[in-house]
């Protein structure tokens, strides 16, 4: 007796592939539940991933994905990078001391924090 090759519609293939890609799904279990060989599903999954890769590569940044609402969204968003690094901003330590109506403000560069610690310790003695 000669075996006949089964054919599956695109919708059926899509449903079976979605079932295989579900979290925790077993490809063998999906195949058994649909009276088919697991190797067929493995081949379809491989073909599906190859076609998605080639689509993404050939379309460059124009490839799309689908969000939870079913809307088509870009799967790659180009982010512009700075061509030259921004100059580091010099931070400083600022201390304001008040005694009666006298106010003294001291600004000290953060790069010399240890010297500020020695100076403030000597002042506060």
N, C-alpha and C positions, 0 to 999 in steps of 0.2 A: 504494500500500500504506500503510495506516494504522499508525502506531506505537502500541504499547501501553505504558502506564505501568507501570514495574516497582514492585513493593512489596517492602520489606525488613522482616524481623522486628526487634523491638526488640533482641534479642540480636546480630543481625548488625550493626545500626547501632552498638551499643555497641562491638563488636569493631573495626569500621572507624574509629570515632572514637578509640579507644584507640591504634590503629596510627598514626593521623595525629598524635596528641599525643606519640608516642614521640620521644625526643631524636634529632635528625638526620633525622627522617622527612620524606619529600617527599609532599605531598598528591597531586600528579600521579602519582607512582609507585604509591601505594596505590590510586588510582583505576584506573590501567592494569592493575595486578595483579588487580583484581576486575572488569574489563570494564565499567567505569562512567565517567561523565563527572565530571571533577574539580569542576565547578560544583556538583554535588549534594553532594559532601563539604564544600565551602566553605559551602554553605547550612546543612547540618547542624551544622557547627562554630559558625556564627554563632547559630543557634537554640539550641544547647546552652549557649553562653556567656550569652546573654540570659536563658535560663530559670534558670541558676545565679545570675545577678545578682539576678533578681527574687525567687528563693527566699531568698537571703541578706538582701535588703532587707526582705522581708515578715516574716521570722522574727526580725529583730533580732539579739540575741546568741545566739539558740537555734540558729543554723545549725551544721551539723556537717561534719566532714571525716572521712577514713578514714586511720588510721595504717598503717604497714607490715604489721602483723599482721592488718589488715582490721577492726579495732575502730573503732567510731564514737567520735570525739572532738570536743569543741567547736572550731570554727574561729576563734572569738573569745573571748578570756578577758579580762574586765574587770579592770583593775588599779587599786586605790584609790590616789589621789594625796593627798599632804598638802595640807590647805587653807591652812595657814600655814607659811611656811618655818621650818625649825628655826633656832634662834639659833646663830650661828657659835661654835664652841668656840675659846676663846683658847688657842693653843698656846704653849709656852715652851721656851726653851733651858735645859737643865740641865747643869751642869758640876760634877764632883766633883774636888777637888784634895787629894792626900794627901802629907804630908811627915812621915815618922816616924809618931808616934801622933796627929798633928794631922790632922783631916779638915775640909775646908771645902767646903760645897755652895752653889753659886750658881744661882738660878733667874732667868731674864731673859725678858721677853715677846718673842715672835717678831716682833712689830711693830716692836721697837727693835733689830733684829739688827745694824744698822750701829754703833749706840752700844756694843753688847756687843763688837763687834770692836775698836773703839778702846780700850775699857776693858781687855779681855784683852791687847791688845798692850802697853799701858802697864804692866800688872802683870807680864808675862813678860819685861820688859827687864832 
